[in-house]
């Protein structure tokens, strides 16, 4: 429930930010793809999601356990958002329900200290629902097409995945990190006989 509420919040915030929408357009992402994949935006603020979820009745511990907030060391009992100033890609289970997110850096929180640019991508931590070594981004949508076409296209990263589907390659799935695990291959091996790798050059 926390994951669903957070994804809905990010979707709403994306609709309020035309410059983020324009950036997605420059990457080739169509509006219907944004809607279909439930892309969103995490405001460049410290507590916007945490406050929203708390106001909706969710306990702080549950928000942290779902991977959307961190406990404050300076203010005991308080929490702050894990994802700030990022374009958000929900990660779904095989039933199509959000269980985690991946956030692509877009802008810093105003007044943030330090000149270093944050990590380009930040994924949800491992939770009761999300095990990175066993989850493939887009498998909920690609599974039927993989079986029908007897082929899987494995890409690296969220943009590659949604653009592959948008381009008419609905049998694509993506790694949620850089590691391809035995668990991933076991899951895919039950669906396909042919695997095409289209990973980054590194």
SEVEXMAR-66913 format. One record per atom (N, C-alpha, C, CB): x negated, y negated, z; atom name. Coordinates in steps of 0.02 Angstrom, whole numbers, plus 50000, padded with zeros to 5 digits. Glycine has a CB too. Example, Ala and Ser with C-alpha at 12.3 -4.5 7.8 and 13.67 -1.06 7.14 Angstrom:
BEGIN
xx,yy,zz,site
49340,50284,50390,N
49385,50225,50390,CA
49340,50165,50390,C
49435,50224,50452,CB
49358,50112,50354,N
49316,50053,50357,CA
49355,49998,50394,C
49296,50030,50286,CB
This chain:
BEGIN
xx,yy,zz,site
49959,50061,50000,N
50000,50000,50000,CA
49957,49936,50000,C
50047,50000,50061,CB
49901,49939,50037,N
49855,49881,50038,CA
49826,49871,49968,C
49798,49892,50090,CB
49807,49925,49936,N
49778,49920,49868,CA
49828,49889,49820,C
49756,49989,49843,CB
49889,49912,49821,N
49941,49886,49776,CA
49953,49811,49789,C
50007,49925,49785,CB
49958,49791,49853,N
49969,49721,49869,CA
49911,49677,49848,C
49982,49714,49944,CB
49850,49703,49856,N
49791,49665,49836,CA
49788,49655,49760,C
49727,49699,49861,CB
49801,49709,49723,N
49800,49704,49650,CA
49853,49655,49625,C
49811,49774,49619,CB
49912,49657,49655,N
49965,49610,49635,CA
49945,49538,49650,C
50031,49627,49672,CB
49911,49527,49706,N
49886,49461,49725,CA
49835,49437,49673,C
49854,49462,49796,CB
49788,49480,49654,N
49738,49461,49605,CA
49770,49445,49537,C
49686,49517,49596,CB
49821,49483,49518,N
49856,49469,49455,CA
49887,49400,49456,C
49911,49523,49443,CB
49919,49382,49511,N
49950,49317,49517,CA
49899,49261,49512,C
49988,49312,49584,CB
49842,49270,49544,N
49789,49219,49544,CA
49759,49210,49475,C
49735,49237,49594,CB
49754,49263,49436,N
49728,49257,49368,CA
49773,49213,49325,C
49720,49327,49335,CB
49838,49220,49334,N
49885,49180,49295,CA
49879,49106,49310,C
49956,49203,49309,CB
49850,49089,49369,N
49842,49019,49388,CA
49777,48989,49363,C
49845,49013,49463,CB
49733,49029,49334,N
49666,49005,49314,CA
49656,49012,49239,C
49611,49043,49352,CB
49671,48959,49202,N
49666,48962,49129,CA
49594,48973,49106,C
49693,48898,49098,CB
49544,48946,49144,N
49475,48955,49122,CA
49452,49027,49128,C
49429,48910,49162,CB
49479,49064,49176,N
49462,49134,49181,CA
49496,49172,49124,C
49484,49163,49250,CB
49557,49155,49109,N
49592,49186,49053,CA
49554,49173,48988,C
49664,49160,49048,CB
49529,49112,48979,N
49492,49095,48919,CA
49427,49134,48914,C
49477,49020,48917,CB
49394,49146,48971,N
49333,49187,48970,CA
49349,49257,48946,C
49301,49189,49041,CB
49404,49286,48971,N
49424,49353,48948,CA
49436,49354,48873,C
49486,49376,48986,CB
49466,49300,48847,N
49477,49295,48775,CA
49410,49295,48737,C
49517,49232,48758,CB
49360,49260,48765,N
49294,49258,48731,CA
49262,49327,48730,C
49248,49208,48765,CB
49280,49370,48777,N
49253,49438,48778,CA
49294,49485,48734,C
49253,49465,48850,CB
49346,49458,48701,N
49386,49497,48656,CA
49446,49531,48687,C
49345,49548,48625,CB
49461,49514,48749,N
49517,49546,48784,CA
49582,49509,48768,C
49505,49548,48861,CB
49632,49545,48744,N
49697,49516,48727,CA
49741,49510,48789,C
49732,49557,48673,CB
49789,49464,48786,N
49834,49454,48843,CA
49871,49517,48862,C
49883,49398,48828,CB
49893,49555,48811,N
49931,49616,48826,CA
49886,49668,48861,C
49961,49645,48762,CB
49821,49667,48846,N
49774,49712,48879,CA
49765,49691,48952,C
49707,49713,48843,CB
49762,49626,48964,N
49757,49600,49033,CA
49816,49625,49074,C
49755,49523,49033,CB
49876,49622,49044,N
49937,49644,49079,CA
49937,49720,49088,C
49999,49622,49040,CB
49921,49756,49035,N
49923,49829,49036,CA
49876,49858,49088,C
49908,49857,48968,CB
49816,49830,49093,N
49765,49856,49139,CA
49766,49820,49206,C
49696,49850,49108,CB
49813,49774,49215,N
49825,49738,49277,CA
49762,49701,49302,C
49847,49787,49331,CB
49728,49668,49255,N
49669,49629,49273,CA
49690,49570,49317,C
49632,49605,49210,CB
49644,49548,49359,N
49660,49494,49405,CA
49600,49451,49419,C
49687,49522,49470,CB
49608,49407,49469,N
49555,49362,49488,CA
49555,49353,49564,C
49562,49293,49453,CB
49496,49361,49594,N
49488,49349,49666,CA
49463,49277,49675,C
49438,49400,49698,CB
49503,49234,49706,N
49483,49164,49714,CA
49415,49156,49748,C
49535,49127,49754,CB
49380,49103,49730,N
49314,49089,49759,CA
49323,49057,49828,C
49272,49043,49712,CB
49354,49095,49872,N
49368,49073,49941,CA
49351,49131,49988,C
49443,49050,49949,CB
49340,49115,50051,N
49318,49166,50098,CA
49374,49210,50125,C
49284,49133,50155,CB
49436,49184,50128,N
49487,49223,50164,CA
49555,49223,50129,C
49495,49196,50233,CB
49558,49205,50065,N
49624,49198,50033,CA
49662,49264,50030,C
49615,49171,49963,CB
49629,49318,50011,N
49664,49383,50008,CA
49679,49408,50078,C
49621,49434,49970,CB
49631,49402,50123,N
49641,49426,50192,CA
49701,49392,50225,C
49579,49415,50234,CB
49706,49327,50216,N
49763,49290,50244,CA
49828,49312,50212,C
49754,49215,50235,CB
49827,49321,50147,N
49888,49343,50111,CA
49911,49411,50135,C
49875,49345,50035,CB
49865,49458,50141,N
49884,49525,50162,CA
49907,49527,50235,C
49826,49573,50153,CB
49873,49488,50277,N
49893,49484,50347,CA
49963,49455,50354,C
49843,49443,50388,CB
49977,49404,50314,N
50044,49373,50315,CA
50098,49421,50290,C
50044,49309,50272,CB
50077,49468,50247,N
50124,49519,50221,CA
50135,49575,50270,C
50098,49547,50155,CB
50100,49573,50328,N
50111,49622,50380,CA
50059,49677,50385,C
50176,49653,50369,CB
50006,49674,50346,N
49954,49725,50349,CA
49906,49711,50407,C
49916,49730,50283,CB
49885,49763,50441,N
49837,49756,50496,CA
49767,49744,50468,C
49838,49819,50540,CB
49729,49704,50506,N
49661,49688,50483,CA
49619,49751,50473,C
49626,49642,50534,CB
49626,49799,50518,N
49587,49861,50511,CA
49603,49898,50447,C
49600,49906,50571,CB
49666,49896,50427,N
49686,49931,50366,CA
49659,49895,50304,C
49762,49936,50362,CB
49655,49829,50306,N
49628,49790,50250,CA
49554,49807,50242,C
49638,49714,50262,CB
49519,49813,50299,N
49448,49831,50297,CA
49439,49903,50272,C
49416,49823,50367,CB
49480,49949,50298,N
49475,50020,50280,CA
49490,50032,50206,C
49522,50062,50323,CB
49532,49989,50177,N
49548,49995,50106,CA
49494,49965,50062,C
49614,49961,50091,CB
49445,49931,50094,N
49388,49905,50056,CA
49393,49834,50032,C
49376,49948,49999,CB
49443,49797,50055,N
49454,49729,50029,CA
49428,49674,50074,C
49527,49718,50017,CB
49405,49691,50134,N
49380,49641,50180,CA
49323,49670,50221,C
49436,49615,50227,CB
49285,49624,50251,N
49230,49642,50295,CA
49242,49611,50364,C
49161,49619,50266,CB
49218,49645,50416,N
49225,49616,50483,CA
49172,49562,50493,C
49218,49671,50537,CB
49193,49506,50522,N
49148,49451,50535,CA
49104,49465,50596,C
49187,49387,50546,CB
49038,49453,50588,N
48992,49461,50644,CA
48993,49399,50688,C
48921,49476,50619,CB
49006,49341,50658,N
49005,49278,50695,CA
49069,49268,50735,C
48995,49220,50646,CB
49125,49293,50707,N
49190,49285,50740,CA
49221,49353,50754,C
49238,49241,50696,CB
49208,49382,50811,N
49235,49449,50828,CA
49311,49450,50820,C
49216,49468,50900,CB
49335,49502,50788,N
49407,49509,50777,CA
49432,49478,50713,C
49443,49479,50834,CB
49388,49441,50679,N
49408,49409,50616,CA
49379,49447,50557,C
49385,49335,50614,CB
49410,49439,50498,N
49386,49471,50437,CA
49381,49420,50382,C
49433,49529,50416,CB
49342,49437,50329,N
49338,49393,50271,CA
49336,49436,50208,C
49275,49346,50274,CB
49353,49405,50151,N
49362,49441,50089,CA
49296,49470,50063,C
49392,49396,50036,CB
49298,49532,50039,N
49240,49563,50008,CA
49229,49535,49938,C
49249,49640,50005,CB
49284,49520,49902,N
49279,49498,49832,CA
49298,49424,49828,C
49326,49540,49786,CB
49251,49383,49802,N
49262,49311,49798,CA
49235,49285,49731,C
49228,49274,49858,CB
49277,49248,49696,N
49255,49219,49632,CA
49240,49271,49579,C
49194,49177,49643,CB
49282,49323,49576,N
49269,49379,49530,CA
49331,49397,49489,C
49244,49439,49568,CB
49319,49419,49428,N
49371,49449,49386,CA
49379,49520,49410,C
49352,49446,49309,CB
49442,49540,49424,N
49454,49603,49457,CA
49484,49656,49409,C
49502,49592,49516,CB
49453,49714,49411,N
49476,49772,49372,CA
49501,49825,49420,C
49419,49800,49326,CB
49566,49837,49425,N
49590,49890,49469,CA
49570,49959,49443,C
49667,49886,49476,CB
49553,50003,49489,N
49537,50072,49473,CA
49595,50115,49499,C
49468,50094,49504,CB
49620,50159,49456,N
49681,50196,49471,CA
49668,50270,49481,C
49733,50187,49416,CB
49711,50302,49522,N
49708,50375,49527,CA
49744,50406,49468,C
49739,50399,49595,CB
49747,50471,49465,N
49777,50504,49407,CA
49852,50491,49402,C
49765,50579,49410,CB
49883,50468,49457,N
49953,50451,49455,CA
49966,50378,49435,C
49984,50463,49523,CB
49912,50341,49421,N
49919,50272,49400,CA
49925,50222,49456,C
49978,50266,49356,CB
49909,50244,49518,N
49913,50198,49575,CA
49843,50170,49590,C
49942,50234,49637,CB
49838,50105,49606,N
49772,50077,49621,CA
49743,50104,49686,C
49776,50001,49624,CB
49679,50123,49683,N
49645,50150,49742,CA
49581,50112,49758,C
49629,50225,49731,CB
49559,50069,49712,N
49497,50031,49721,CA
49495,49977,49668,C
49434,50078,49717,CB
49442,49937,49669,N
49434,49884,49619,CA
49360,49877,49603,C
49463,49817,49644,CB
49347,49846,49546,N
49280,49824,49528,CA
49285,49750,49510,C
49250,49867,49468,CB
49240,49709,49539,N
49243,49638,49528,CA
49183,49612,49489,C
49249,49601,49594,CB
49195,49577,49434,N
49142,49549,49392,CA
49132,49475,49411,C
49158,49556,49317,CB
49071,49456,49428,N
49056,49387,49450,CA
49079,49336,49398,C
48982,49379,49464,CB
49113,49283,49423,N
49133,49228,49380,CA
49109,49161,49407,C
49209,49227,49372,CB
49117,49149,49472,N
49095,49086,49502,CA
49081,49095,49576,C
49148,49031,49490,CB
49038,49052,49602,N
49021,49054,49673,CA
49075,49019,49714,C
48953,49021,49686,CB
49077,49037,49778,N
49119,49001,49825,CA
49089,48931,49834,C
49124,49039,49894,CB
49129,48878,49827,N
49102,48811,49837,CA
49067,48804,49904,C
49158,48759,49832,CB
49006,48776,49902,N
48969,48766,49964,CA
48930,48826,49987,C
49015,48746,50018,CB
48931,48881,49947,N
48894,48941,49966,CA
48819,48927,49967,C
48910,49000,49918,CB
48784,48954,50016,N
48712,48942,50023,CA
48673,48988,49977,C
48690,48951,50096,CB
48615,48963,49956,N
48571,49005,49914,CA
48582,48992,49840,C
48582,49078,49929,CB
48527,48997,49802,N
48530,48985,49730,CA
48536,49049,49690,C
48468,48947,49709,CB
48526,49106,49722,N
48528,49169,49686,CA
48600,49184,49663,C
48502,49226,49729,CB
48605,49207,49601,N
48671,49226,49576,CA
48689,49294,49606,C
48673,49229,49498,CB
48750,49301,49631,N
48770,49366,49662,CA
48767,49422,49611,C
48841,49361,49691,CB
48772,49483,49635,N
48773,49541,49591,CA
48827,49534,49539,C
48783,49606,49632,CB
48811,49554,49477,N
48860,49546,49423,CA
48925,49584,49438,C
48830,49570,49356,CB
48918,49645,49463,N
48977,49686,49480,CA
48973,49708,49553,C
48982,49747,49433,CB
49030,49705,49586,N
49037,49733,49653,CA
49097,49780,49652,C
49046,49676,49707,CB
49086,49842,49672,N
49140,49891,49674,CA
49165,49900,49745,C
49117,49958,49645,CB
49225,49927,49752,N
49250,49946,49817,CA
49202,49996,49849,C
49322,49976,49812,CB
49196,49994,49915,N
49157,50045,49948,CA
49195,50111,49948,C
49140,50024,50021,CB
49162,50165,49966,N
49196,50229,49972,CA
49247,50224,50029,C
49144,50287,49986,CB
49307,50247,50015,N
49361,50244,50063,CA
49395,50313,50066,C
49413,50189,50045,CB
49448,50317,50106,N
49486,50380,50109,CA
49516,50398,50041,C
49541,50375,50161,CB
49528,50347,49999,N
49558,50358,49933,CA
49508,50360,49877,C
49609,50305,49919,CB
49453,50323,49884,N
49406,50312,49829,CA
49339,50346,49842,C
49396,50237,49818,CB
49324,50396,49801,N
49259,50430,49803,CA
49227,50419,49734,C
49266,50507,49820,CB
49176,50375,49733,N
49148,50353,49669,CA
49124,50410,49625,C
49090,50306,49682,CB
49097,50463,49656,N
49069,50518,49617,CA
49124,50562,49586,C
49025,50560,49661,CB
49187,50550,49606,N
49241,50591,49579,CA
49293,50552,49540,C
49275,50627,49636,CB
49281,50487,49531,N
49330,50445,49496,CA
49301,50419,49431,C
49352,50386,49542,CB
49340,50423,49378,N
49322,50396,49313,CA
49374,50343,49294,C
49317,50452,49258,CB
49350,50283,49279,N
49394,50227,49263,CA
49430,50242,49197,C
49354,50161,49258,CB
49496,50237,49199,N
49536,50247,49139,CA
49559,50318,49127,C
49498,50225,49081,CB
49540,50365,49170,N
49558,50435,49158,CA
49634,50445,49163,C
49523,50481,49208,CB
49667,50405,49204,N
49740,50412,49211,CA
49774,50399,49144,C
49767,50363,49264,CB
49747,50353,49103,N
49776,50337,49038,CA
49749,50381,48982,C
49764,50265,49021,CB
49687,50404,48989,N
49654,50440,48935,CA
49666,50515,48936,C
49580,50427,48937,CB
49688,50541,48993,N
49691,50614,49002,CA
49730,50649,48947,C
49721,50630,49069,CB
49790,50626,48932,N
49831,50659,48882,CA
49799,50655,48813,C
49901,50628,48879,CB
49768,50598,48797,N
49736,50590,48731,CA
49673,50633,48726,C
49719,50517,48719,CB
49636,50642,48781,N
49577,50685,48780,CA
49598,50756,48763,C
49541,50683,48849,CB
49651,50779,48794,N
49675,50847,48780,CA
49699,50853,48708,C
49732,50866,48829,CB
49734,50801,48684,N
49763,50804,48617,CA
49708,50803,48563,C
49811,50744,48606,CB
49655,50763,48575,N
49603,50754,48525,CA
49542,50798,48538,C
49582,50682,48522,CB
49542,50833,48595,N
49487,50878,48613,CA
49420,50841,48610,C
49485,50938,48565,CB
49419,50780,48637,N
49358,50740,48638,CA
49364,50687,48692,C
49344,50708,48568,CB
49307,50671,48724,N
49307,50617,48772,CA
49249,50571,48755,C
49301,50643,48845,CB
49262,50506,48756,N
49211,50455,48745,CA
49195,50424,48812,C
49235,50400,48694,CB
49133,50433,48835,N
49113,50408,48900,CA
49073,50343,48892,C
49071,50461,48938,CB
49098,50289,48920,N
49065,50224,48915,CA
49045,50201,48985,C
49111,50172,48881,CB
49008,50146,48987,N
48983,50121,49051,CA
49011,50051,49062,C
48905,50119,49052,CB
49055,50044,49111,N
49080,49978,49127,CA
49151,49966,49106,C
49037,49927,49097,CB
49182,49919,49142,N
49254,49906,49133,CA
49270,49873,49066,C
49279,49862,49189,CB
49230,49823,49046,N
49244,49790,48983,CA
49239,49839,48925,C
49195,49731,48972,CB
49187,49881,48924,N
49180,49930,48870,CA
49242,49975,48867,C
49117,49973,48881,CB
49268,49993,48925,N
49324,50041,48928,CA
49388,50009,48901,C
49335,50065,48999,CB
49406,49950,48927,N
49470,49921,48905,CA
49466,49900,48832,C
49489,49862,48949,CB
49407,49879,48808,N
49401,49860,48738,CA
49403,49921,48693,C
49336,49821,48726,CB
49378,49978,48717,N
49383,50040,48678,CA
49457,50060,48669,C
49344,50097,48713,CB
49495,50058,48723,N
49566,50074,48719,CA
49602,50023,48674,C
49598,50075,48789,CB
49586,49959,48683,N
49617,49907,48643,CA
49602,49916,48569,C
49593,49838,48667,CB
49544,49945,48553,N
49523,49954,48484,CA
49548,50018,48452,C
49447,49953,48480,CB
49588,50057,48491,N
49617,50117,48462,CA
49578,50180,48479,C
49621,50110,48389,CB
49541,50179,48534,N
49504,50238,48557,CA
49531,50258,48626,C
49427,50225,48559,CB
49591,50286,48629,N
49624,50298,48693,CA
49598,50359,48731,C
49697,50307,48682,CB
49545,50390,48705,N
49515,50448,48739,CA
49451,50429,48776,C
49501,50505,48689,CB
49442,50363,48788,N
49382,50339,48823,CA
49394,50335,48898,C
49362,50270,48796,CB
49341,50351,48936,N
49339,50341,49008,CA
49273,50309,49025,C
49349,50409,49047,CB
49268,50280,49085,N
49207,50245,49105,CA
49183,50267,49173,C
49217,50169,49104,CB
49118,50264,49183,N
49089,50274,49249,CA
49105,50214,49292,C
49013,50286,49244,CB
49116,50224,49357,N
49128,50169,49403,CA
49064,50145,49435,C
49179,50189,49456,CB
49008,50174,49415,N
48942,50152,49436,CA
48895,50171,49380,C
48920,50184,49505,CB
48832,50183,49395,N
48786,50203,49342,CA
48774,50278,49340,C
48720,50167,49350,CB
48797,50314,49391,N
48781,50385,49396,CA
48835,50428,49365,C
48771,50405,49469,CB
48814,50476,49324,N
48859,50528,49298,CA
48847,50590,49341,C
48847,50543,49221,CB
48897,50611,49378,N
48887,50664,49428,CA
48913,50732,49403,C
48922,50646,49492,CB
48893,50784,49439,N
48919,50851,49425,CA
48995,50852,49432,C
48887,50903,49472,CB
49021,50814,49482,N
49093,50812,49492,CA
49128,50781,49431,C
49110,50771,49555,CB
49099,50727,49404,N
49127,50696,49344,CA
49131,50747,49287,C
49085,50635,49322,CB
49076,50783,49276,N
49074,50831,49221,CA
49122,50889,49233,C
49003,50859,49212,CB
49130,50909,49297,N
49177,50962,49312,CA
49249,50941,49297,C
49171,50982,49386,CB
49266,50878,49316,N
49333,50852,49303,CA
49346,50848,49228,C
49342,50782,49335,CB
49298,50821,49190,N
49307,50815,49118,CA
49305,50882,49083,C
49252,50769,49089,CB
49265,50929,49110,N
49259,50994,49079,CA
49323,51034,49076,C
49207,51033,49114,CB
49371,51015,49119,N
49436,51049,49118,CA
49481,51021,49063,C
49470,51041,49187,CB
49460,50966,49032,N
49502,50932,48983,CA
49475,50936,48911,C
49511,50861,49002,CB
49409,50943,48903,N
49380,50932,48837,CA
49328,50985,48821,C
49348,50863,48832,CB
49308,50989,48758,N
49250,51029,48738,CA
49196,50985,48708,C
49271,51083,48688,CB
49214,50925,48687,N
49165,50880,48656,CA
49159,50816,48698,C
49185,50863,48583,CB
49097,50796,48711,N
49083,50735,48750,CA
49038,50690,48709,C
49050,50753,48818,CB
49062,50629,48699,N
49022,50578,48663,CA
49000,50526,48714,C
49063,50545,48604,CB
48934,50516,48721,N
48907,50466,48767,CA
48895,50401,48729,C
48842,50491,48800,CB
48922,50347,48756,N
48910,50280,48727,CA
48892,50233,48786,C
48974,50253,48687,CB
48835,50249,48816,N
48813,50213,48876,CA
48768,50155,48857,C
48777,50260,48925,CB
48753,50112,48907,N
48708,50055,48895,CA
48638,50081,48879,C
48707,50008,48957,CB
48598,50039,48846,N
48532,50060,48823,CA
48483,50075,48880,C
48503,50007,48778,CB
48498,50050,48940,N
48453,50063,48996,CA
48467,50131,49030,C
48459,50007,49048,CB
